[in-house]
Amino acid sequence: MIQRNLDGVYFRMKRGDKYTNVCFSDMTEDEQDEVLKGRNEEYLRNFVKILAKTIRKIGDELDIVGE
């Protein structure tokens, strides 16, 4: 998987024998489930807002409009 570092939300993850900072959108679905487990509603609401801003920014920069 290509590490794109697009969303700017990083978590410390163990990959292999080393710990590294991994962007949320570069994680596997299982890793995403793990880092979101147990998070409260306010955390998740703020997290979704960050992701929405990132999608908007990418769309604006690349002049992308969904069909």
mmCIF file of the N, C-alpha and C atoms, coordinates in Angstrom:
data_MODEL
# 
_entry.id   MODEL 
# 
loop_
_atom_site.group_PDB 
_atom_site.id 
_atom_site.type_symbol 
_atom_site.label_atom_id 
_atom_site.label_alt_id 
_atom_site.label_comp_id 
_atom_site.label_asym_id 
_atom_site.label_entity_id 
_atom_site.label_seq_id 
_atom_site.pdbx_PDB_ins_code 
_atom_site.Cartn_x 
_atom_site.Cartn_y 
_atom_site.Cartn_z 
_atom_site.occupancy 
_atom_site.B_iso_or_equiv 
_atom_site.pdbx_formal_charge 
_atom_site.auth_seq_id 
_atom_site.auth_comp_id 
_atom_site.auth_asym_id 
_atom_site.auth_atom_id 
_atom_site.pdbx_PDB_model_num 
ATOM 1   N N  . MET A 1 1  ? 0.847   -1.177 0.000  1.00 0.00 ? 1  MET A N  1 
ATOM 2   C CA . MET A 1 1  ? 0.000   0.000  0.000  1.00 0.00 ? 1  MET A CA 1 
ATOM 3   C C  . MET A 1 1  ? 0.898   1.246  0.000  1.00 0.00 ? 1  MET A C  1 
ATOM 4   N N  . ILE A 1 2  ? 0.575   2.209  -0.828 1.00 0.00 ? 2  ILE A N  1 
ATOM 5   C CA . ILE A 1 2  ? 1.312   3.470  -0.886 1.00 0.00 ? 2  ILE A CA 1 
ATOM 6   C C  . ILE A 1 2  ? 0.932   4.325  0.316  1.00 0.00 ? 2  ILE A C  1 
ATOM 7   N N  . GLN A 1 3  ? 1.916   4.848  1.006  1.00 0.00 ? 3  GLN A N  1 
ATOM 8   C CA . GLN A 1 3  ? 1.672   5.748  2.128  1.00 0.00 ? 3  GLN A CA 1 
ATOM 9   C C  . GLN A 1 3  ? 1.503   7.163  1.579  1.00 0.00 ? 3  GLN A C  1 
ATOM 10  N N  . ARG A 1 4  ? 0.277   7.660  1.521  1.00 0.00 ? 4  ARG A N  1 
ATOM 11  C CA . ARG A 1 4  ? -0.022  8.951  0.907  1.00 0.00 ? 4  ARG A CA 1 
ATOM 12  C C  . ARG A 1 4  ? -0.032  10.113 1.900  1.00 0.00 ? 4  ARG A C  1 
ATOM 13  N N  . ASN A 1 5  ? -0.267  9.836  3.180  1.00 0.00 ? 5  ASN A N  1 
ATOM 14  C CA . ASN A 1 5  ? -0.288  10.886 4.211  1.00 0.00 ? 5  ASN A CA 1 
ATOM 15  C C  . ASN A 1 5  ? -1.234  12.026 3.862  1.00 0.00 ? 5  ASN A C  1 
ATOM 16  N N  . LEU A 1 6  ? -2.423  11.696 3.422  1.00 0.00 ? 6  LEU A N  1 
ATOM 17  C CA . LEU A 1 6  ? -3.362  12.717 2.951  1.00 0.00 ? 6  LEU A CA 1 
ATOM 18  C C  . LEU A 1 6  ? -4.178  13.394 4.042  1.00 0.00 ? 6  LEU A C  1 
ATOM 19  N N  . ASP A 1 7  ? -4.654  12.634 5.020  1.00 0.00 ? 7  ASP A N  1 
ATOM 20  C CA . ASP A 1 7  ? -5.611  13.234 5.953  1.00 0.00 ? 7  ASP A CA 1 
ATOM 21  C C  . ASP A 1 7  ? -4.975  13.989 7.108  1.00 0.00 ? 7  ASP A C  1 
ATOM 22  N N  . GLY A 1 8  ? -3.708  13.775 7.390  1.00 0.00 ? 8  GLY A N  1 
ATOM 23  C CA . GLY A 1 8  ? -3.036  14.526 8.438  1.00 0.00 ? 8  GLY A CA 1 
ATOM 24  C C  . GLY A 1 8  ? -3.361  14.091 9.854  1.00 0.00 ? 8  GLY A C  1 
ATOM 25  N N  . VAL A 1 9  ? -4.050  12.964 9.998  1.00 0.00 ? 9  VAL A N  1 
ATOM 26  C CA . VAL A 1 9  ? -4.386  12.432 11.317 1.00 0.00 ? 9  VAL A CA 1 
ATOM 27  C C  . VAL A 1 9  ? -3.531  11.190 11.527 1.00 0.00 ? 9  VAL A C  1 
ATOM 28  N N  . TYR A 1 10 ? -2.564  11.298 12.436 1.00 0.00 ? 10 TYR A N  1 
ATOM 29  C CA . TYR A 1 10 ? -1.587  10.231 12.622 1.00 0.00 ? 10 TYR A CA 1 
ATOM 30  C C  . TYR A 1 10 ? -1.773  9.520  13.950 1.00 0.00 ? 10 TYR A C  1 
ATOM 31  N N  . PHE A 1 11 ? -1.493  8.234  13.923 1.00 0.00 ? 11 PHE A N  1 
ATOM 32  C CA . PHE A 1 11 ? -1.529  7.405  15.115 1.00 0.00 ? 11 PHE A CA 1 
ATOM 33  C C  . PHE A 1 11 ? -0.229  6.610  15.164 1.00 0.00 ? 11 PHE A C  1 
ATOM 34  N N  . ARG A 1 12 ? 0.230   6.338  16.375 1.00 0.00 ? 12 ARG A N  1 
ATOM 35  C CA . ARG A 1 12 ? 1.440   5.539  16.566 1.00 0.00 ? 12 ARG A CA 1 
ATOM 36  C C  . ARG A 1 12 ? 1.046   4.074  16.427 1.00 0.00 ? 12 ARG A C  1 
ATOM 37  N N  . MET A 1 13 ? 1.628   3.387  15.451 1.00 0.00 ? 13 MET A N  1 
ATOM 38  C CA . MET A 1 13 ? 1.272   2.000  15.170 1.00 0.00 ? 13 MET A CA 1 
ATOM 39  C C  . MET A 1 13 ? 2.528   1.141  15.148 1.00 0.00 ? 13 MET A C  1 
ATOM 40  N N  . LYS A 1 14 ? 2.377   -0.091 15.588 1.00 0.00 ? 14 LYS A N  1 
ATOM 41  C CA . LYS A 1 14 ? 3.481   -1.045 15.474 1.00 0.00 ? 14 LYS A CA 1 
ATOM 42  C C  . LYS A 1 14 ? 3.313   -1.790 14.156 1.00 0.00 ? 14 LYS A C  1 
ATOM 43  N N  . ARG A 1 15 ? 4.312   -1.660 13.328 1.00 0.00 ? 15 ARG A N  1 
ATOM 44  C CA . ARG A 1 15 ? 4.336   -2.380 12.058 1.00 0.00 ? 15 ARG A CA 1 
ATOM 45  C C  . ARG A 1 15 ? 5.644   -3.152 11.998 1.00 0.00 ? 15 ARG A C  1 
ATOM 46  N N  . GLY A 1 16 ? 5.506   -4.467 11.963 1.00 0.00 ? 16 GLY A N  1 
ATOM 47  C CA . GLY A 1 16 ? 6.694   -5.300 12.051 1.00 0.00 ? 16 GLY A CA 1 
ATOM 48  C C  . GLY A 1 16 ? 7.286   -5.182 13.439 1.00 0.00 ? 16 GLY A C  1 
ATOM 49  N N  . ASP A 1 17 ? 8.570   -4.884 13.501 1.00 0.00 ? 17 ASP A N  1 
ATOM 50  C CA . ASP A 1 17 ? 9.251   -4.753 14.791 1.00 0.00 ? 17 ASP A CA 1 
ATOM 51  C C  . ASP A 1 17 ? 9.362   -3.316 15.264 1.00 0.00 ? 17 ASP A C  1 
ATOM 52  N N  . LYS A 1 18 ? 8.868   -2.370 14.456 1.00 0.00 ? 18 LYS A N  1 
ATOM 53  C CA . LYS A 1 18 ? 9.060   -0.952 14.774 1.00 0.00 ? 18 LYS A CA 1 
ATOM 54  C C  . LYS A 1 18 ? 7.726   -0.230 14.946 1.00 0.00 ? 18 LYS A C  1 
ATOM 55  N N  . TYR A 1 19 ? 7.766   0.829  15.744 1.00 0.00 ? 19 TYR A N  1 
ATOM 56  C CA . TYR A 1 19 ? 6.626   1.730  15.861 1.00 0.00 ? 19 TYR A CA 1 
ATOM 57  C C  . TYR A 1 19 ? 6.841   2.889  14.902 1.00 0.00 ? 19 TYR A C  1 
ATOM 58  N N  . THR A 1 20 ? 5.755   3.311  14.271 1.00 0.00 ? 20 THR A N  1 
ATOM 59  C CA . THR A 1 20 ? 5.831   4.413  13.323 1.00 0.00 ? 20 THR A CA 1 
ATOM 60  C C  . THR A 1 20 ? 4.525   5.201  13.362 1.00 0.00 ? 20 THR A C  1 
ATOM 61  N N  . ASN A 1 21 ? 4.572   6.455  12.949 1.00 0.00 ? 21 ASN A N  1 
ATOM 62  C CA . ASN A 1 21 ? 3.365   7.259  12.853 1.00 0.00 ? 21 ASN A CA 1 
ATOM 63  C C  . ASN A 1 21 ? 2.710   6.964  11.508 1.00 0.00 ? 21 ASN A C  1 
ATOM 64  N N  . VAL A 1 22 ? 1.447   6.568  11.559 1.00 0.00 ? 22 VAL A N  1 
ATOM 65  C CA . VAL A 1 22 ? 0.724   6.176  10.350 1.00 0.00 ? 22 VAL A CA 1 
ATOM 66  C C  . VAL A 1 22 ? -0.507  7.045  10.205 1.00 0.00 ? 22 VAL A C  1 
ATOM 67  N N  . CYS A 1 23 ? -0.682  7.598  9.031  1.00 0.00 ? 23 CYS A N  1 
ATOM 68  C CA . CYS A 1 23 ? -1.855  8.410  8.702  1.00 0.00 ? 23 CYS A CA 1 
ATOM 69  C C  . CYS A 1 23 ? -3.088  7.492  8.693  1.00 0.00 ? 23 CYS A C  1 
ATOM 70  N N  . PHE A 1 24 ? -4.200  7.973  9.216  1.00 0.00 ? 24 PHE A N  1 
ATOM 71  C CA . PHE A 1 24 ? -5.407  7.153  9.334  1.00 0.00 ? 24 PHE A CA 1 
ATOM 72  C C  . PHE A 1 24 ? -5.815  6.543  7.998  1.00 0.00 ? 24 PHE A C  1 
ATOM 73  N N  . SER A 1 25 ? -5.780  7.324  6.923  1.00 0.00 ? 25 SER A N  1 
ATOM 74  C CA . SER A 1 25 ? -6.220  6.811  5.624  1.00 0.00 ? 25 SER A CA 1 
ATOM 75  C C  . SER A 1 25 ? -5.234  5.816  5.015  1.00 0.00 ? 25 SER A C  1 
ATOM 76  N N  . ASP A 1 26 ? -4.051  5.693  5.590  1.00 0.00 ? 26 ASP A N  1 
ATOM 77  C CA . ASP A 1 26 ? -3.071  4.721  5.122  1.00 0.00 ? 26 ASP A CA 1 
ATOM 78  C C  . ASP A 1 26 ? -3.095  3.427  5.923  1.00 0.00 ? 26 ASP A C  1 
ATOM 79  N N  . MET A 1 27 ? -3.991  3.339  6.901  1.00 0.00 ? 27 MET A N  1 
ATOM 80  C CA . MET A 1 27 ? -4.100  2.142  7.726  1.00 0.00 ? 27 MET A CA 1 
ATOM 81  C C  . MET A 1 27 ? -4.986  1.109  7.039  1.00 0.00 ? 27 MET A C  1 
ATOM 82  N N  . THR A 1 28 ? -4.798  -0.147 7.452  1.00 0.00 ? 28 THR A N  1 
ATOM 83  C CA . THR A 1 28 ? -5.725  -1.184 7.021  1.00 0.00 ? 28 THR A CA 1 
ATOM 84  C C  . THR A 1 28 ? -7.057  -0.951 7.745  1.00 0.00 ? 28 THR A C  1 
ATOM 85  N N  . GLU A 1 29 ? -8.090  -1.576 7.281  1.00 0.00 ? 29 GLU A N  1 
ATOM 86  C CA . GLU A 1 29 ? -9.390  -1.434 7.931  1.00 0.00 ? 29 GLU A CA 1 
ATOM 87  C C  . GLU A 1 29 ? -9.340  -1.955 9.370  1.00 0.00 ? 29 GLU A C  1 
ATOM 88  N N  . ASP A 1 30 ? -8.607  -3.032 9.600  1.00 0.00 ? 30 ASP A N  1 
ATOM 89  C CA . ASP A 1 30 ? -8.464  -3.566 10.961 1.00 0.00 ? 30 ASP A CA 1 
ATOM 90  C C  . ASP A 1 30 ? -7.749  -2.573 11.871 1.00 0.00 ? 30 ASP A C  1 
ATOM 91  N N  . GLU A 1 31 ? -6.705  -1.925 11.372 1.00 0.00 ? 31 GLU A N  1 
ATOM 92  C CA . GLU A 1 31 ? -5.987  -0.917 12.163 1.00 0.00 ? 31 GLU A CA 1 
ATOM 93  C C  . GLU A 1 31 ? -6.897  0.270  12.458 1.00 0.00 ? 31 GLU A C  1 
ATOM 94  N N  . GLN A 1 32 ? -7.693  0.692  11.483 1.00 0.00 ? 32 GLN A N  1 
ATOM 95  C CA . GLN A 1 32 ? -8.637  1.789  11.705 1.00 0.00 ? 32 GLN A CA 1 
ATOM 96  C C  . GLN A 1 32 ? -9.634  1.419  12.791 1.00 0.00 ? 32 GLN A C  1 
ATOM 97  N N  . ASP A 1 33 ? -10.171 0.204  12.723 1.00 0.00 ? 33 ASP A N  1 
ATOM 98  C CA . ASP A 1 33 ? -11.107 -0.260 13.753 1.00 0.00 ? 33 ASP A CA 1 
ATOM 99  C C  . ASP A 1 33 ? -10.456 -0.214 15.130 1.00 0.00 ? 33 ASP A C  1 
ATOM 100 N N  . GLU A 1 34 ? -9.208  -0.631 15.211 1.00 0.00 ? 34 GLU A N  1 
ATOM 101 C CA . GLU A 1 34 ? -8.502  -0.683 16.489 1.00 0.00 ? 34 GLU A CA 1 
ATOM 102 C C  . GLU A 1 34 ? -8.309  0.713  17.093 1.00 0.00 ? 34 GLU A C  1 
ATOM 103 N N  . VAL A 1 35 ? -7.882  1.686  16.283 1.00 0.00 ? 35 VAL A N  1 
ATOM 104 C CA . VAL A 1 35 ? -7.633  3.022  16.843 1.00 0.00 ? 35 VAL A CA 1 
ATOM 105 C C  . VAL A 1 35 ? -8.927  3.767  17.172 1.00 0.00 ? 35 VAL A C  1 
ATOM 106 N N  . LEU A 1 36 ? -10.030 3.383  16.546 1.00 0.00 ? 36 LEU A N  1 
ATOM 107 C CA . LEU A 1 36 ? -11.311 4.041  16.832 1.00 0.00 ? 36 LEU A CA 1 
ATOM 108 C C  . LEU A 1 36 ? -12.088 3.376  17.968 1.00 0.00 ? 36 LEU A C  1 
ATOM 109 N N  . LYS A 1 37 ? -11.676 2.173  18.334 1.00 0.00 ? 37 LYS A N  1 
ATOM 110 C CA . LYS A 1 37 ? -12.372 1.426  19.381 1.00 0.00 ? 37 LYS A CA 1 
ATOM 111 C C  . LYS A 1 37 ? -12.355 2.214  20.690 1.00 0.00 ? 37 LYS A C  1 
ATOM 112 N N  . GLY A 1 38 ? -13.518 2.374  21.273 1.00 0.00 ? 38 GLY A N  1 
ATOM 113 C CA . GLY A 1 38 ? -13.627 3.007  22.584 1.00 0.00 ? 38 GLY A CA 1 
ATOM 114 C C  . GLY A 1 38 ? -13.620 4.532  22.571 1.00 0.00 ? 38 GLY A C  1 
ATOM 115 N N  . ARG A 1 39 ? -13.529 5.137  21.399 1.00 0.00 ? 39 ARG A N  1 
ATOM 116 C CA . ARG A 1 39 ? -13.524 6.609  21.331 1.00 0.00 ? 39 ARG A CA 1 
ATOM 117 C C  . ARG A 1 39 ? -14.938 7.128  21.588 1.00 0.00 ? 39 ARG A C  1 
ATOM 118 N N  . ASN A 1 40 ? -15.026 8.253  22.271 1.00 0.00 ? 40 ASN A N  1 
ATOM 119 C CA . ASN A 1 40 ? -16.340 8.796  22.586 1.00 0.00 ? 40 ASN A CA 1 
ATOM 120 C C  . ASN A 1 40 ? -16.918 9.580  21.403 1.00 0.00 ? 40 ASN A C  1 
ATOM 121 N N  . GLU A 1 41 ? -18.174 9.936  21.534 1.00 0.00 ? 41 GLU A N  1 
ATOM 122 C CA . GLU A 1 41 ? -18.901 10.598 20.444 1.00 0.00 ? 41 GLU A CA 1 
ATOM 123 C C  . GLU A 1 41 ? -18.253 11.920 20.044 1.00 0.00 ? 41 GLU A C  1 
ATOM 124 N N  . GLU A 1 42 ? -17.824 12.708 20.998 1.00 0.00 ? 42 GLU A N  1 
ATOM 125 C CA . GLU A 1 42 ? -17.209 14.001 20.682 1.00 0.00 ? 42 GLU A CA 1 
ATOM 126 C C  . GLU A 1 42 ? -15.917 13.816 19.879 1.00 0.00 ? 42 GLU A C  1 
ATOM 127 N N  . TYR A 1 43 ? -15.104 12.845 20.290 1.00 0.00 ? 43 TYR A N  1 
ATOM 128 C CA . TYR A 1 43 ? -13.866 12.546 19.559 1.00 0.00 ? 43 TYR A CA 1 
ATOM 129 C C  . TYR A 1 43 ? -14.190 12.185 18.106 1.00 0.00 ? 43 TYR A C  1 
ATOM 130 N N  . LEU A 1 44 ? -15.156 11.279 17.923 1.00 0.00 ? 44 LEU A N  1 
ATOM 131 C CA . LEU A 1 44 ? -15.512 10.827 16.577 1.00 0.00 ? 44 LEU A CA 1 
ATOM 132 C C  . LEU A 1 44 ? -16.089 11.956 15.733 1.00 0.00 ? 44 LEU A C  1 
ATOM 133 N N  . ARG A 1 45 ? -16.894 12.811 16.346 1.00 0.00 ? 45 ARG A N  1 
ATOM 134 C CA . ARG A 1 45 ? -17.468 13.951 15.621 1.00 0.00 ? 45 ARG A CA 1 
ATOM 135 C C  . ARG A 1 45 ? -16.350 14.881 15.129 1.00 0.00 ? 45 ARG A C  1 
ATOM 136 N N  . ASN A 1 46 ? -15.400 15.196 15.985 1.00 0.00 ? 46 ASN A N  1 
ATOM 137 C CA . ASN A 1 46 ? -14.273 16.048 15.591 1.00 0.00 ? 46 ASN A CA 1 
ATOM 138 C C  . ASN A 1 46 ? -13.407 15.378 14.528 1.00 0.00 ? 46 ASN A C  1 
ATOM 139 N N  . PHE A 1 47 ? -13.218 14.079 14.665 1.00 0.00 ? 47 PHE A N  1 
ATOM 140 C CA . PHE A 1 47 ? -12.427 13.322 13.702 1.00 0.00 ? 47 PHE A CA 1 
ATOM 141 C C  . PHE A 1 47 ? -13.062 13.372 12.314 1.00 0.00 ? 47 PHE A C  1 
ATOM 142 N N  . VAL A 1 48 ? -14.359 13.171 12.247 1.00 0.00 ? 48 VAL A N  1 
ATOM 143 C CA . VAL A 1 48 ? -15.073 13.220 10.965 1.00 0.00 ? 48 VAL A CA 1 
ATOM 144 C C  . VAL A 1 48 ? -14.970 14.605 10.341 1.00 0.00 ? 48 VAL A C  1 
ATOM 145 N N  . LYS A 1 49 ? -15.019 15.649 11.150 1.00 0.00 ? 49 LYS A N  1 
ATOM 146 C CA . LYS A 1 49 ? -14.884 17.012 10.630 1.00 0.00 ? 49 LYS A CA 1 
ATOM 147 C C  . LYS A 1 49 ? -13.508 17.233 10.006 1.00 0.00 ? 49 LYS A C  1 
ATOM 148 N N  . ILE A 1 50 ? -12.465 16.706 10.639 1.00 0.00 ? 50 ILE A N  1 
ATOM 149 C CA . ILE A 1 50 ? -11.117 16.816 10.072 1.00 0.00 ? 50 ILE A CA 1 
ATOM 150 C C  . ILE A 1 50 ? -11.064 16.120 8.718  1.00 0.00 ? 50 ILE A C  1 
ATOM 151 N N  . LEU A 1 51 ? -11.628 14.907 8.644  1.00 0.00 ? 51 LEU A N  1 
ATOM 152 C CA . LEU A 1 51 ? -11.622 14.176 7.380  1.00 0.00 ? 51 LEU A CA 1 
ATOM 153 C C  . LEU A 1 51 ? -12.423 14.912 6.305  1.00 0.00 ? 51 LEU A C  1 
ATOM 154 N N  . ALA A 1 52 ? -13.551 15.510 6.682  1.00 0.00 ? 52 ALA A N  1 
ATOM 155 C CA . ALA A 1 52 ? -14.361 16.265 5.723  1.00 0.00 ? 52 ALA A CA 1 
ATOM 156 C C  . ALA A 1 52 ? -13.596 17.467 5.180  1.00 0.00 ? 52 ALA A C  1 
ATOM 157 N N  . LYS A 1 53 ? -12.888 18.183 6.052  1.00 0.00 ? 53 LYS A N  1 
ATOM 158 C CA . LYS A 1 53 ? -12.084 19.328 5.602  1.00 0.00 ? 53 LYS A CA 1 
ATOM 159 C C  . LYS A 1 53 ? -10.993 18.883 4.638  1.00 0.00 ? 53 LYS A C  1 
ATOM 160 N N  . THR A 1 54 ? -10.408 17.733 4.923  1.00 0.00 ? 54 THR A N  1 
ATOM 161 C CA . THR A 1 54 ? -9.353  17.210 4.057  1.00 0.00 ? 54 THR A CA 1 
ATOM 162 C C  . THR A 1 54 ? -9.900  16.846 2.683  1.00 0.00 ? 54 THR A C  1 
ATOM 163 N N  . ILE A 1 55 ? -11.047 16.188 2.648  1.00 0.00 ? 55 ILE A N  1 
ATOM 164 C CA . ILE A 1 55 ? -11.668 15.835 1.363  1.00 0.00 ? 55 ILE A CA 1 
ATOM 165 C C  . ILE A 1 55 ? -11.988 17.097 0.575  1.00 0.00 ? 55 ILE A C  1 
ATOM 166 N N  . ARG A 1 56 ? -12.525 18.098 1.241  1.00 0.00 ? 56 ARG A N  1 
ATOM 167 C CA . ARG A 1 56 ? -12.859 19.370 0.594  1.00 0.00 ? 56 ARG A CA 1 
ATOM 168 C C  . ARG A 1 56 ? -11.602 20.017 0.011  1.00 0.00 ? 56 ARG A C  1 
ATOM 169 N N  . LYS A 1 57 ? -10.526 20.030 0.795  1.00 0.00 ? 57 LYS A N  1 
ATOM 170 C CA . LYS A 1 57 ? -9.273  20.641 0.355  1.00 0.00 ? 57 LYS A CA 1 
ATOM 171 C C  . LYS A 1 57 ? -8.713  19.923 -0.881 1.00 0.00 ? 57 LYS A C  1 
ATOM 172 N N  . ILE A 1 58 ? -8.713  18.591 -0.850 1.00 0.00 ? 58 ILE A N  1 
ATOM 173 C CA . ILE A 1 58 ? -8.217  17.842 -1.999 1.00 0.00 ? 58 ILE A CA 1 
ATOM 174 C C  . ILE A 1 58 ? -9.080  18.123 -3.224 1.00 0.00 ? 58 ILE A C  1 
ATOM 175 N N  . GLY A 1 59 ? -10.383 18.135 -3.046 1.00 0.00 ? 59 GLY A N  1 
ATOM 176 C CA . GLY A 1 59 ? -11.291 18.436 -4.149 1.00 0.00 ? 59 GLY A CA 1 
ATOM 177 C C  . GLY A 1 59 ? -11.060 19.837 -4.722 1.00 0.00 ? 59 GLY A C  1 
ATOM 178 N N  . ASP A 1 60 ? -10.871 20.808 -3.845 1.00 0.00 ? 60 ASP A N  1 
ATOM 179 C CA . ASP A 1 60 ? -10.615 22.181 -4.301 1.00 0.00 ? 60 ASP A CA 1 
ATOM 180 C C  . ASP A 1 60 ? -9.296  22.281 -5.056 1.00 0.00 ? 60 ASP A C  1 
ATOM 181 N N  . GLU A 1 61 ? -8.257  21.657 -4.523 1.00 0.00 ? 61 GLU A N  1 
ATOM 182 C CA . GLU A 1 61 ? -6.933  21.748 -5.149 1.00 0.00 ? 61 GLU A CA 1 
ATOM 183 C C  . GLU A 1 61 ? -6.874  21.059 -6.505 1.00 0.00 ? 61 GLU A C  1 
ATOM 184 N N  . LEU A 1 62 ? -7.623  19.955 -6.634 1.00 0.00 ? 62 LEU A N  1 
ATOM 185 C CA . LEU A 1 62 ? -7.589  19.200 -7.878 1.00 0.00 ? 62 LEU A CA 1 
ATOM 186 C C  . LEU A 1 62 ? -8.809  19.460 -8.773 1.00 0.00 ? 62 LEU A C  1 
ATOM 187 N N  . ASP A 1 63 ? -9.669  20.366 -8.337 1.00 0.00 ? 63 ASP A N  1 
ATOM 188 C CA . ASP A 1 63 ? -10.886 20.706 -9.072 1.00 0.00 ? 63 ASP A CA 1 
ATOM 189 C C  . ASP A 1 63 ? -11.708 19.463 -9.390 1.00 0.00 ? 63 ASP A C  1 
ATOM 190 N N  . ILE A 1 64 ? -11.972 18.684 -8.338 1.00 0.00 ? 64 ILE A N  1 
ATOM 191 C CA . ILE A 1 64 ? -12.728 17.439 -8.478 1.00 0.00 ? 64 ILE A CA 1 
ATOM 192 C C  . ILE A 1 64 ? -14.151 17.659 -7.979 1.00 0.00 ? 64 ILE A C  1 
ATOM 193 N N  . VAL A 1 65 ? -15.108 17.145 -8.748 1.00 0.00 ? 65 VAL A N  1 
ATOM 194 C CA . VAL A 1 65 ? -16.511 17.183 -8.364 1.00 0.00 ? 65 VAL A CA 1 
ATOM 195 C C  . VAL A 1 65 ? -17.052 15.770 -8.505 1.00 0.00 ? 65 VAL A C  1 
ATOM 196 N N  . GLY A 1 66 ? -17.690 15.241 -7.444 1.00 0.00 ? 66 GLY A N  1 
ATOM 197 C CA . GLY A 1 66 ? -18.272 13.920 -7.505 1.00 0.00 ? 66 GLY A CA 1 
ATOM 198 C C  . GLY A 1 66 ? -19.472 13.875 -8.431 1.00 0.00 ? 66 GLY A C  1 
ATOM 199 N N  . GLU A 1 67 ? -19.693 12.747 -8.995 1.00 0.00 ? 67 GLU A N  1 
ATOM 200 C CA . GLU A 1 67 ? -20.840 12.555 -9.901 1.00 0.00 ? 67 GLU A CA 1 
ATOM 201 C C  . GLU A 1 67 ? -22.069 12.188 -9.122 1.00 0.00 ? 67 GLU A C  1 
# 
